[in-house]
Amino acid sequence: MKVTVFGGVCEIGGNKILVEDGGSALLLDFGLPMGRFNSFFDEFVRPRTSNHLLDVARLGLVPEIDGIYRNDMLANAVRWHAASSMGVPPEAERMYRLDCANYDDHIASSGSPRVQAVLLTHAHADHYGQIGYLDQRIPIVCSPVTRILCEAIQAVSPASPDSEIYEVRAKSVGTSSDRATFPEAPSRVNDRDPQVRPYQLLDAHAPTQIGAFSVEAIPVDHSLAGCCAFLIRGPSGRTLFYTGDVRFHGLYSLGPNSISERLRGRTTDLRPDILITEGTRITEATTDDESDVRRRLHEVVSSTPGLAIVDWAWKDTARFQTVASVAKETGRILCANPKLLALWSTLSAHDPNEFPPLDTLGDIRAYLERSDTLTYSPADYQASPHKLGPFLRWDLDDKELARRAWESRNSGGLIGCSQLEYLTNAVRAYDIARDPSKYILQAGYFDIQELIDIDPPPGSVYVRAATEPFSDEMRLDEAKLKNWLQRFGVIASDEQFPRTHVSGHASGTDLLEWIREMRPSNVVPVHTEHPEVFTNELSGMAVIPPTYGETLDF
C-alpha cells in the first residue's frame, strides 16, 4: 500500500491524501489549504473564473495529478485554439496549459480511472474545498448527512468553479452569435443543465467495496454533523485508518453509547498497518465539553437585560442545539440564520430522531435581513430561497406555489405557504428593537451591520461561541467587529466580549491516549503544525511525518 500526502503537511487542513494498492487508488479528502491560499488571495484578489484551476496550480495550491481534474477546467486544446485565433503567439501557450492528462485521456491510456473515489470525511472547507476542480464522474463517498451539507453549502454559496462540490455546470469556449456586438469572437459558454456529482453514501460500520478497497465509515465527533473516519482494507490485505477530524468532548460525546464511546470501542486494539491522524491540538492538554458552553451561555444570557447576540457557524448544528436549549431555558425567541434553518429542516426530513423538528426545540424563528430595495419585498430574496422559507433551492413547482401565494396575499394566500413562510413569521430588525430582551440573535462579523437597524439598548451583550481567530484576516475582522460593538454600546472601549467555545479537535492528551489504545504499526501525522510531538510521545511506534508529494511505501 502506498500513501502520498498532497495537503495537510505541517499545516492545519487542506488534507489531500492519495492511497494506492494493487493498481487501484482512492483520495482521502480534497480540501482547501486555507493558510497557503490566503497568503495569495483575499476577498478582492481571487483566482480568475476561466483560469481557476491553472491559477491555483501555478501557485502550488493543488497537485498536478493526471486523470482527476475536470475536462472543462483543463481544456488546453480548445482554449489555446481560441487564443490562437485572437493572435496570441505560440510562446504564450504556457498561459493556457496545465500538463495533466484529463479524465478521459487517462482512461484511454491506462484502461481505468486514476482514482476510484474520493472518501470525504466531513463538510468543512479544509477537507472538501477543492473537490470542485475534480472530474464530475469521480464518486464522492461520505455519510448521508455530509452529502446534505455539501448540497446546502453549494446552494447558499456564491457561484464559483471551486464551489461546485455538489453539482457542476461545465464551462467551455465558444463563439459569439451573429447578433452579438462582436460576432464570432471567442466567448465563455456555461452549460445550462447542471450535472449532479455521483455521491455514494455509506452506512455507519458497514464495510463497503469501493473499487478494490473495502471501506468502513466510522462516525466521529467533530464541530459538524455527519463526520466519519474511514477504515480501509486494500487488495494487499493491509489496513489503513484515517481519522479525519476528531474530538472526544463535543455534544456527540456526551452520555452513554455516544459516538465517541462507540468509536473507542471499535478502534481499541484495532492495530491498523497505517494510521493517518490529525493533530491540530497535539501540543495542548486542556479538555472541556459542550456542557460547559451551555452553562456559560445560560449564565450570560440570563443576566442580560437587553439583546443577547450569539455568534456561531451556521453549519454547526450541535452548537445550534446548545443555543436553542439556552433560549428555551431563558424564555427567549431564538432568531437564527435562515441558512441554518434550511439546513436543519433538510436534515430533519432525513433523520427526525437525530435532528428533531424545529418546533420541538423551542420558539425558533428566522431573522430576515433587509436586502436590495430594503423593503422586505419577496423579490429582494428570490435568488436566495432559503431567506423566504426553509428550502435550500426551489424547483418549478415551488416557484409556482410561491407566485400563487403572493398573488392571493390579500385574501390570506401566504398562510400555509411554506415557500414564503418567513414573510409572515420571520423576525425583523424592528421586532427586536421593540423589545430586545425577548430575543437571542445569531449574528457575527458578516451580519454586524444589522446593529444599525436594531440599535441595541444598553445592557445588550455579544457572545462569541465560535472558533478563535487563527489567521491575520480573521484577527482584522475581529478588530472591526469590536469597533461595531463599541459604537453601539455593546462593549466599552477597553472591554473584551465574552467567549465560550469547544474546539472541534481532540487535545493532545486525548489523541495520544486514543492512538496508544489503537496500537497502529505506522503513524502518519497530518493536519498539524507539530508532527515532531508524535515522534517524541509515541515510543515503540513508527512515526513517519510526511513530506509533500513524497510517496510512502508500506
C-alpha positions as CSV (number, residue, x, y, z in Angstrom):
1,M,0.0,0.0,0.0
2,K,1.3,3.4,-1.0
3,V,0.4,6.8,0.6
4,T,1.2,10.2,-0.9
5,V,0.2,13.3,1.1
6,F,-0.5,16.4,-1.0
7,G,-2.0,18.6,1.7
8,G,-2.0,18.8,5.5
9,V,1.8,18.5,5.7
10,C,2.9,20.7,8.6
11,E,-0.3,22.8,8.2
12,I,-3.8,22.8,9.6
13,G,-6.2,21.5,7.0
14,G,-6.0,21.2,3.2
15,N,-6.0,17.4,3.5
16,K,-5.4,15.6,0.2
17,I,-4.1,12.1,0.5
18,L,-3.6,9.6,-2.3
19,V,-3.8,5.9,-1.3
20,E,-2.8,3.3,-3.9
21,D,-2.9,-0.5,-3.6
22,G,-3.0,-3.3,-6.2
23,G,-3.4,-0.9,-9.2
24,S,-6.4,0.9,-7.6
25,A,-6.4,4.3,-5.9
26,L,-8.5,6.5,-3.5
27,L,-8.3,10.1,-2.5
28,L,-8.9,10.9,1.2
29,D,-10.5,14.3,1.2
30,F,-9.6,17.1,-1.2
31,G,-9.5,20.2,0.9
32,L,-8.6,23.8,0.6
33,P,-5.2,24.7,2.2
34,M,-6.6,27.8,3.8
35,G,-3.4,29.2,5.2
36,R,-1.5,28.9,1.9
37,F,-4.5,30.0,-0.1
38,N,-5.0,33.1,2.0
39,S,-1.3,34.0,1.6
40,F,-2.0,34.7,-2.1
41,F,-5.8,35.6,-2.2
42,D,-8.4,37.6,-0.3
43,E,-12.0,38.6,-1.0
44,F,-10.9,41.0,-3.8
45,V,-8.0,39.1,-5.3
46,R,-9.4,35.7,-6.4
47,P,-8.4,33.0,-8.9
48,R,-9.7,34.0,-12.4
49,T,-13.0,32.3,-13.2
50,S,-11.9,30.8,-16.5
51,N,-8.4,30.0,-15.2
52,H,-9.3,28.9,-11.7
53,L,-7.5,25.6,-11.7
54,L,-4.5,26.8,-13.6
55,D,-4.1,29.8,-11.3
56,V,-4.1,27.7,-8.1
57,A,-1.9,25.1,-9.7
58,R,0.7,27.6,-10.7
59,L,0.9,28.7,-7.0
60,G,1.3,25.2,-5.8
61,L,-2.1,25.1,-4.2
62,V,-3.3,21.9,-5.9
63,P,-1.2,18.9,-7.0
64,E,-0.6,18.2,-10.7
65,I,-2.0,14.6,-10.9
66,D,-3.1,13.0,-14.2
67,G,-6.7,11.9,-14.7
68,I,-8.5,13.6,-11.8
69,Y,-9.4,17.2,-13.0
70,R,-12.4,18.4,-14.9
71,N,-12.0,18.4,-18.7
72,D,-13.5,21.9,-18.9
73,M,-11.0,23.3,-16.5
74,L,-8.1,21.8,-18.4
75,A,-9.5,22.3,-21.9
76,N,-6.0,23.0,-23.1
77,A,-6.6,22.4,-26.9
78,V,-9.9,24.2,-27.0
79,R,-8.8,27.3,-25.1
80,W,-5.5,27.5,-27.0
81,H,-7.2,27.2,-30.4
82,A,-9.4,30.2,-29.4
83,A,-6.5,32.2,-28.2
84,S,-4.5,31.5,-31.4
85,S,-7.4,32.8,-33.4
86,M,-7.1,36.1,-31.5
87,G,-3.4,36.4,-32.4
88,V,-1.8,35.1,-29.2
89,P,1.7,34.0,-30.2
90,P,2.9,30.4,-29.8
91,E,5.3,31.3,-26.9
92,A,2.3,32.2,-24.8
93,E,0.8,28.7,-24.9
94,R,2.1,28.1,-21.4
95,M,-0.6,30.5,-20.1
96,Y,-3.3,28.1,-21.3
97,R,-1.7,24.7,-20.4
98,L,-1.6,22.6,-17.3
99,D,0.4,19.5,-18.1
100,C,-2.1,17.0,-16.7
101,A,-3.9,14.3,-18.7
102,N,-7.7,14.7,-18.3
103,Y,-10.0,12.0,-17.1
104,D,-10.8,10.6,-20.5
105,D,-7.2,10.6,-21.7
106,H,-6.1,8.8,-18.6
107,I,-8.7,6.0,-19.2
108,A,-7.7,5.8,-22.8
109,S,-4.1,5.3,-22.0
110,S,-4.4,3.1,-18.8
111,G,-7.8,1.4,-19.2
112,S,-9.2,2.6,-15.9
113,P,-9.8,5.8,-13.9
114,R,-6.9,7.3,-12.0
115,V,-8.8,7.1,-8.7
116,Q,-11.9,5.1,-7.9
117,A,-13.4,7.6,-5.5
118,V,-12.9,10.5,-3.0
119,L,-13.6,9.5,0.6
120,L,-14.9,12.7,2.2
121,T,-14.7,12.7,6.0
122,H,-16.8,15.8,6.5
123,A,-18.1,19.1,5.1
124,H,-15.5,21.6,6.2
125,A,-13.7,23.6,3.5
126,D,-10.3,22.4,4.5
127,H,-11.4,18.9,3.6
128,Y,-13.9,19.5,0.7
129,G,-12.8,22.9,-0.6
130,Q,-11.1,21.8,-3.9
131,I,-13.5,19.0,-4.8
132,G,-15.0,21.5,-7.3
133,Y,-11.9,21.0,-9.5
134,L,-12.3,17.2,-9.7
135,D,-13.9,15.5,-12.7
136,Q,-17.6,15.2,-12.1
137,R,-17.6,11.4,-12.7
138,I,-15.4,10.6,-9.7
139,P,-17.7,9.3,-7.0
140,I,-17.7,11.2,-3.6
141,V,-18.1,8.6,-0.8
142,C,-19.4,10.0,2.5
143,S,-22.1,9.8,5.1
144,P,-25.7,10.8,4.1
145,V,-25.5,13.9,6.3
146,T,-22.3,15.1,4.7
147,R,-24.0,14.8,1.3
148,I,-26.8,17.0,2.5
149,L,-24.3,19.5,3.9
150,C,-22.5,19.6,0.5
151,E,-25.7,20.4,-1.3
152,A,-26.6,23.1,1.2
153,I,-23.1,24.7,1.0
154,Q,-23.3,25.0,-2.7
155,A,-26.9,26.2,-2.7
156,V,-26.2,29.1,-0.4
157,S,-22.6,30.0,-1.6
158,P,-21.7,32.5,-4.4
159,A,-21.2,30.7,-7.8
160,S,-17.6,29.8,-8.4
161,P,-15.8,26.9,-10.1
162,D,-14.3,25.7,-6.8
163,S,-17.7,25.8,-5.1
164,E,-19.2,23.1,-7.4
165,I,-18.9,20.3,-4.9
166,Y,-22.5,19.0,-5.4
167,E,-23.3,19.8,-9.0
168,V,-21.3,21.0,-11.9
169,R,-22.0,23.4,-14.7
170,A,-19.3,22.7,-17.3
171,K,-17.7,25.8,-18.9
172,S,-16.3,26.0,-22.4
173,V,-15.1,28.5,-25.0
174,G,-17.5,29.1,-27.9
175,T,-18.1,31.9,-30.3
176,S,-20.5,34.9,-30.0
177,S,-23.6,34.9,-32.1
178,D,-24.1,36.8,-35.3
179,R,-26.3,39.3,-33.4
180,A,-23.7,40.0,-30.7
181,T,-21.6,43.1,-30.6
182,F,-18.6,41.1,-31.6
183,P,-19.9,38.3,-33.8
184,E,-17.9,35.0,-33.8
185,A,-15.5,36.3,-31.2
186,P,-14.4,33.7,-28.6
187,S,-16.7,33.8,-25.6
188,R,-17.4,31.7,-22.5
189,V,-20.2,29.3,-22.6
190,N,-21.8,27.7,-19.5
191,D,-23.9,24.5,-19.6
192,R,-27.5,25.3,-18.8
193,D,-28.1,21.9,-17.2
194,P,-26.0,21.1,-14.1
195,Q,-24.7,17.6,-13.6
196,V,-25.0,16.3,-10.1
197,R,-21.9,14.6,-8.9
198,P,-22.2,10.9,-8.0
199,Y,-22.4,10.6,-4.2
200,Q,-22.1,7.1,-2.7
201,L,-23.5,7.1,0.8
202,L,-22.1,4.8,3.4
203,D,-24.0,3.5,6.4
204,A,-22.0,3.5,9.7
205,H,-20.0,0.4,10.5
206,A,-21.0,-1.3,7.3
207,P,-17.9,-2.3,5.2
208,T,-18.5,-1.5,1.5
209,Q,-16.5,-2.3,-1.6
210,I,-15.1,0.8,-3.3
211,G,-13.2,-0.3,-6.3
212,A,-10.6,-2.8,-5.0
213,F,-10.9,-1.4,-1.4
214,S,-13.1,-2.4,1.5
215,V,-14.2,0.8,3.2
216,E,-15.9,1.2,6.6
217,A,-17.2,4.6,7.7
218,I,-16.9,5.1,11.5
219,P,-18.8,8.1,12.9
220,V,-16.7,10.6,14.9
221,D,-17.5,13.7,17.0
222,H,-16.4,17.0,15.5
223,S,-17.8,20.5,15.2
224,L,-20.2,19.4,12.4
225,A,-22.7,16.7,12.0
226,G,-22.1,13.6,9.8
227,C,-18.4,13.3,10.3
228,C,-16.7,10.0,10.0
229,A,-13.3,8.3,10.0
230,F,-12.5,5.6,7.5
231,L,-11.1,2.1,8.0
232,I,-9.7,0.9,4.6
233,R,-8.6,-2.6,3.7
234,G,-6.6,-2.8,0.4
235,P,-6.3,-5.7,-2.0
236,S,-2.8,-6.4,-0.5
237,G,-4.5,-7.1,2.8
238,R,-3.0,-4.0,4.5
239,T,-5.3,-1.8,6.6
240,L,-5.3,2.0,6.9
241,F,-7.3,4.0,9.4
242,Y,-7.9,7.7,8.6
243,T,-9.2,9.8,11.5
244,G,-10.3,12.9,9.6
245,D,-11.0,15.5,12.3
246,V,-12.0,14.2,15.7
247,R,-12.7,15.2,19.3
248,F,-13.9,13.4,22.4
249,H,-15.7,16.3,24.2
250,G,-18.4,17.7,22.0
251,L,-22.2,17.3,22.1
252,Y,-22.0,13.9,20.4
253,S,-19.6,12.7,23.0
254,L,-21.9,13.3,26.0
255,G,-23.9,10.5,27.6
256,P,-23.8,6.7,27.4
257,N,-23.4,5.0,24.0
258,S,-22.2,8.3,22.5
259,I,-20.5,8.5,19.1
260,S,-17.1,8.8,20.9
261,E,-17.8,5.8,23.2
262,R,-18.7,3.6,20.2
263,L,-15.6,4.9,18.3
264,R,-13.3,3.9,21.2
265,G,-15.0,0.5,21.4
266,R,-14.5,-0.1,17.6
267,T,-10.8,1.1,17.5
268,T,-9.3,-0.2,20.7
269,D,-6.6,-2.8,19.8
270,L,-7.5,-2.3,16.1
271,R,-3.8,-2.5,15.1
272,P,-4.0,-1.0,11.6
273,D,-0.9,-1.2,9.5
274,I,-1.2,2.6,8.8
275,L,-2.8,5.3,10.9
276,I,-3.2,8.7,9.3
277,T,-4.2,11.0,12.1
278,E,-5.0,14.7,12.6
279,G,-3.0,16.6,15.2
280,T,-4.4,20.1,15.3
281,R,-4.1,20.4,19.1
282,I,-1.3,17.9,19.7
283,T,0.6,20.4,21.9
284,E,-2.5,21.2,24.1
285,A,-3.7,19.3,27.2
286,T,-6.8,21.1,28.2
287,T,-10.2,19.4,27.7
288,D,-13.6,21.0,28.0
289,D,-17.0,19.9,26.7
290,E,-20.2,21.3,25.2
291,S,-22.0,21.3,28.6
292,D,-19.5,24.0,29.7
293,V,-20.6,26.1,26.7
294,R,-24.3,25.6,27.7
295,R,-23.6,26.6,31.3
296,R,-21.7,29.7,30.3
297,L,-24.2,30.8,27.7
298,H,-27.1,30.4,30.2
299,E,-25.2,32.5,32.8
300,V,-24.6,35.3,30.3
301,V,-28.0,35.4,28.7
302,S,-30.0,35.1,31.9
303,S,-28.1,38.1,33.4
304,T,-28.5,40.2,30.2
305,P,-31.4,42.8,30.3
306,G,-31.1,43.7,26.6
307,L,-30.5,41.8,23.4
308,A,-28.2,38.7,23.5
309,I,-26.2,38.3,20.3
310,V,-24.6,34.9,20.0
311,D,-22.1,34.2,17.2
312,W,-21.6,30.6,15.9
313,A,-21.1,29.0,12.5
314,W,-24.3,28.2,10.6
315,K,-23.2,24.6,9.8
316,D,-22.5,23.9,13.5
317,T,-25.8,22.1,14.3
318,A,-24.5,20.9,17.7
319,R,-23.9,24.5,18.8
320,F,-27.4,25.4,17.4
321,Q,-28.9,22.8,19.7
322,T,-27.0,24.2,22.7
323,V,-28.1,27.8,21.9
324,A,-31.7,26.6,21.3
325,S,-31.7,25.0,24.8
326,V,-30.4,28.2,26.4
327,A,-33.1,30.2,24.6
328,K,-35.8,27.8,25.8
329,E,-34.5,27.9,29.4
330,T,-34.3,31.7,29.5
331,G,-37.7,32.2,27.8
332,R,-36.3,34.0,24.7
333,I,-37.0,33.7,21.0
334,L,-34.0,32.4,19.0
335,C,-33.6,34.4,15.8
336,A,-31.4,32.1,13.6
337,N,-29.6,32.4,10.3
338,P,-32.0,31.3,7.5
339,K,-29.2,29.1,6.1
340,L,-29.1,27.2,9.3
341,L,-32.8,26.7,9.4
342,A,-32.9,25.4,5.8
343,L,-30.1,23.0,6.6
344,W,-31.8,21.8,9.8
345,S,-35.1,21.3,8.1
346,T,-33.5,19.2,5.4
347,L,-31.6,17.2,7.9
348,S,-34.7,16.7,10.0
349,A,-36.6,15.3,7.0
350,H,-33.7,12.9,6.6
351,D,-33.4,11.8,10.2
352,P,-36.0,13.3,12.6
353,N,-34.6,11.4,15.6
354,E,-31.1,12.9,15.2
355,F,-32.4,16.3,14.1
356,P,-35.8,16.9,15.7
357,P,-38.4,19.2,14.1
358,L,-37.7,22.8,14.9
359,D,-40.9,23.3,16.8
360,T,-39.8,20.8,19.4
361,L,-36.7,22.8,20.2
362,G,-38.4,26.0,21.3
363,D,-39.5,29.2,19.8
364,I,-37.1,29.5,16.9
365,R,-37.6,31.9,14.0
366,A,-35.6,33.1,11.0
367,Y,-34.1,36.5,11.1
368,L,-34.9,38.4,7.9
369,E,-32.4,41.0,7.0
370,R,-33.1,43.9,4.7
371,S,-31.8,43.5,1.1
372,D,-31.9,45.1,-2.3
373,T,-34.8,47.5,-2.1
374,L,-34.6,47.3,1.7
375,T,-38.5,47.0,1.9
376,Y,-38.7,43.3,2.8
377,S,-40.2,42.6,-0.6
378,P,-40.0,38.9,-1.6
379,A,-38.4,40.0,-4.8
380,D,-35.4,41.0,-2.7
381,Y,-34.7,37.4,-1.9
382,Q,-35.8,35.4,-4.9
383,A,-32.2,34.5,-5.7
384,S,-31.9,33.0,-2.2
385,P,-35.0,30.9,-1.5
386,H,-33.7,30.0,2.0
387,K,-34.3,33.6,3.0
388,L,-38.0,33.2,2.3
389,G,-38.6,29.7,3.8
390,P,-36.8,26.6,4.9
391,F,-35.7,25.5,1.5
392,L,-32.2,25.1,0.0
393,R,-33.5,25.7,-3.5
394,W,-36.8,25.9,-5.4
395,D,-37.9,23.8,-8.3
396,L,-40.5,24.9,-10.8
397,D,-43.4,23.8,-8.6
398,D,-42.0,25.7,-5.6
399,K,-41.8,28.9,-7.8
400,E,-45.4,28.4,-8.9
401,L,-46.7,27.9,-5.4
402,A,-44.9,31.0,-4.2
403,R,-46.3,33.0,-7.1
404,R,-49.8,31.9,-6.4
405,A,-49.5,32.6,-2.7
406,W,-48.2,36.1,-3.3
407,E,-50.9,36.9,-5.8
408,S,-53.5,36.0,-3.2
409,R,-51.8,37.5,-0.3
410,N,-54.6,40.0,0.5
411,S,-57.0,37.1,1.0
412,G,-54.7,35.0,3.2
413,G,-52.8,33.3,0.5
414,L,-49.5,33.5,2.4
415,I,-50.9,31.4,5.3
416,G,-49.6,27.9,5.0
417,C,-47.3,28.6,2.1
418,S,-44.0,27.1,3.4
419,Q,-42.0,28.6,0.5
420,L,-42.9,32.1,1.8
421,E,-43.1,31.1,5.5
422,Y,-40.7,33.9,6.6
423,L,-42.8,36.7,5.1
424,T,-45.3,36.0,7.9
425,N,-43.3,34.7,10.8
426,A,-39.6,35.8,10.5
427,V,-38.2,38.3,13.0
428,R,-37.2,41.6,11.5
429,A,-34.9,44.4,13.0
430,Y,-37.9,46.5,14.1
431,D,-39.3,43.5,16.0
432,I,-36.1,43.2,18.0
433,A,-35.9,46.9,18.5
434,R,-39.4,46.9,20.0
435,D,-38.4,44.5,22.8
436,P,-34.7,43.3,22.6
437,S,-34.9,41.4,25.9
438,K,-37.2,38.8,24.2
439,Y,-34.5,37.6,21.7
440,I,-31.3,35.8,21.1
441,L,-29.9,36.8,17.7
442,Q,-27.5,34.7,15.8
443,A,-25.0,37.1,14.3
444,G,-21.3,37.6,13.7
445,Y,-19.0,39.9,11.8
446,F,-20.6,39.3,8.4
447,D,-24.0,40.2,9.8
448,I,-23.0,43.0,12.1
449,Q,-24.4,45.8,10.0
450,E,-27.8,44.7,11.4
451,L,-26.9,46.7,14.5
452,I,-27.7,49.8,12.5
453,D,-31.3,48.8,12.2
454,I,-31.7,47.1,15.6
455,D,-29.9,49.8,17.6
456,P,-29.4,47.6,20.7
457,P,-30.1,49.2,24.1
458,P,-27.7,49.4,27.0
459,G,-27.3,46.1,28.7
460,S,-27.1,44.1,25.4
461,V,-24.3,41.5,25.0
462,Y,-22.3,39.8,22.3
463,V,-21.0,36.3,22.9
464,R,-18.5,34.6,20.6
465,A,-19.4,30.9,20.6
466,A,-17.2,30.1,17.6
467,T,-13.6,29.4,16.9
468,E,-10.9,31.8,17.9
469,P,-9.3,33.9,15.0
470,F,-6.5,31.8,13.6
471,S,-5.4,34.0,10.7
472,D,-4.4,37.6,10.1
473,E,-7.6,38.2,8.1
474,M,-9.7,36.8,11.0
475,R,-7.9,38.9,13.5
476,L,-8.5,42.0,11.4
477,D,-12.2,41.1,11.2
478,E,-12.4,40.7,14.9
479,A,-10.8,44.2,15.4
480,K,-13.5,45.7,13.1
481,L,-16.2,43.7,14.9
482,K,-15.1,45.3,18.2
483,N,-15.4,48.7,16.6
484,W,-19.0,48.0,15.7
485,L,-19.8,46.7,19.2
486,Q,-18.2,49.7,20.8
487,R,-20.1,52.1,18.5
488,F,-23.4,50.6,19.6
489,G,-22.5,50.4,23.3
490,V,-22.5,46.6,23.4
491,I,-18.9,46.7,24.9
492,A,-16.9,49.5,26.4
493,S,-13.8,50.7,24.6
494,D,-11.4,48.7,26.8
495,E,-13.7,45.7,27.3
496,Q,-13.5,42.2,25.8
497,F,-16.7,40.4,24.9
498,P,-17.4,37.0,26.5
499,R,-16.3,33.9,24.7
500,T,-17.3,30.3,25.1
501,H,-16.4,27.5,22.7
502,V,-15.3,23.9,22.4
503,S,-12.7,23.0,19.8
504,G,-13.6,20.6,17.1
505,H,-10.3,18.8,17.7
506,A,-9.1,16.5,20.4
507,S,-6.4,17.7,22.9
508,G,-3.0,16.1,22.5
509,T,-3.6,14.2,25.8
510,D,-6.8,12.6,24.5
511,L,-5.5,12.0,21.0
512,L,-2.3,10.2,22.1
513,E,-4.2,8.1,24.6
514,W,-6.5,7.0,21.8
515,I,-3.6,6.2,19.4
516,R,-2.0,4.1,22.1
517,E,-5.2,2.2,22.6
518,M,-5.4,1.6,18.8
519,R,-1.8,0.2,18.6
520,P,-1.0,1.0,14.9
521,S,2.2,-0.2,13.3
522,N,2.8,3.1,11.5
523,V,1.6,6.6,12.3
524,V,1.5,9.4,9.6
525,P,0.6,12.7,11.3
526,V,-1.3,15.3,9.1
527,H,-3.4,18.4,9.8
528,T,-0.8,19.5,12.3
529,E,1.9,22.1,12.7
530,H,3.8,19.9,15.1
531,P,4.4,16.4,13.8
532,E,7.5,16.1,15.9
533,V,5.3,15.7,19.0
534,F,4.0,12.4,17.7
535,T,7.6,11.2,17.3
536,N,8.5,12.2,20.8
537,E,5.4,10.8,22.5
538,L,4.7,7.6,20.7
539,S,7.7,5.4,21.6
540,G,7.5,1.9,20.2
541,M,5.6,3.1,17.1
542,A,7.0,4.0,13.7
543,V,6.0,7.7,13.3
544,I,6.6,8.9,9.8
545,P,6.0,12.7,9.3
546,P,5.1,13.0,5.6
547,T,6.8,15.2,3.0
548,Y,4.6,16.9,0.4
549,G,4.2,14.8,-2.7
550,E,6.6,12.1,-1.5
551,T,5.2,8.5,-1.7
552,L,5.4,6.3,1.4
553,D,5.5,2.6,0.6
554,F,4.2,0.2,3.3
